[in-house]
Amino acid sequence: VRAAGHAVDLYEAKGSPGCKFLIAGKGGLNLTHSDPRPLFDSRYREQAAAVGQWLDGFDAQALRDWAAGFGVETYVGSSGRVFPVDRKAAPLLRGWVRRLKEQGVRLHANHRWTGWNEDGALCFSTEDGPLEVQADATVLALGGGSWPQLGSDGAWVAPLQARGVDIAPLQSANCGFDVDWTPFFAQRNAGAPLKPVVAHWIDLQGQPQSLQGECVASEYGIEGSLIYALAADLRETLNRDGHATLWLDLVPGRDEARLLADLSRPRKGRSFGEHLRRQAGLDAVKTALVFEILGKDAGNDLNAVVATLKRLPLRLLRPRPMAEVISTAGGVRLQALDDGLMVRALPGVFCAGEMLDWEAPTGGYLLTACYASGLRAAEGVIAWLAER
């Protein structure tokens, strides 16, 4: 927008921009993914077509090229995820903010947007008191409801709804789920990785699905990259039915017949837990899971043990709270926006990023769509101002 000749003021709620971006850098800054399109687009589920239009203007390669413009080279990891070579966010953020300032963008830190006044001016809460600003066009990029301590607290929902903007309720995404562990299991196994496992679940269309990966037993339940990849289906099943079950195959690569033969070998005085370790290759947390489900007398019924090893049921109670999850679903419904991401009910007001109603798994898809929607909104602003 600045390059198009318009004066731009950037209002940041926190003391400096990019706080959440820096948090993403703690995990190596997974900028984007090497998935080809349309596979890349499919990660956005029901909004694949809409997000795909944004990606037509700014895709994964464009994001890598943009980073390279700041001297930040990227590489494709073994999982297909794309990272900066130094796996740090700060150098990219510093270059980005420096360029904005050099272009003449005015940055206002510690300015929290609170809505509009009766005259349509933007209202801010600042360290020096309330501030009102008139703007020819406004881009709101206020985030979802995760990590509120970094600014994205969802407080924007009320002022937008008050002006007639249709908003889907914010919900946890890329989240763990509560499981009613016994205190004994939770205390002894919190933080233990479960790998490799195959997750089995029923999707929203009633079709069985499976995915191999890694997850973690936590004090409250289950989390980790494998769980985040299934989180949307599991959350929506909980919303619809009030309950959801996830099944874990603890021994991928061994069928039931082989497992039964292995476990039928003489124990020679060993405990059943030790027998599971020796004959089925189970580690401590997988062994504990078997006892958690079947009880201390699990070894009395090998058929039940084998069935549990191949399909261990976890009854999920609820997603983790929004404040602690990676991202959120819900937000301004895309039907409430035009193709340039202008709010139909609020001419001259545009929205971008995670505050829009789309979601994606971890893997670089979140950041890519945020960038792509930001460019789409900027192009919308330029077109809108040109018509005035």
Buried (B, 14 or more C-beta within 10 A) or exposed (E): BBEEEEEBEBBBBBEEBBBBBBBBBEEBBBBBBBBEEEEBBEBBBEBBEBBBEBBEEBBBEBBBEBBEEBEBEBEEBEEEBBBBEBBBBEBBBEBBBEEBEEEEBEBEBBBBBBBBEEEBBBBBBEEEEEBEBEBEBBBBBBBBBBBBEBBBBBBBBEBBEEEEBBBBEBBBBBBBBBBEBEEEBBEBBBEBEBBBBBBBBBBEEEEEEEEEBEBBBBEBBBBBBBBBBBBBBBBBBBEEEEEBBBBBBBBEEBEBEEBBEBBEEEBEEEEBBBBBBBBBBBBEBBBBBBBBBBEEEBBEEBEBBBBBBBBBEBEBBBBBEBBEBBBBBBBBBBEBBEEBBBBEEBEBBBBBBBBBBBBBBBBBBBBBBBBBBBBBBBBBBBEBBEEE
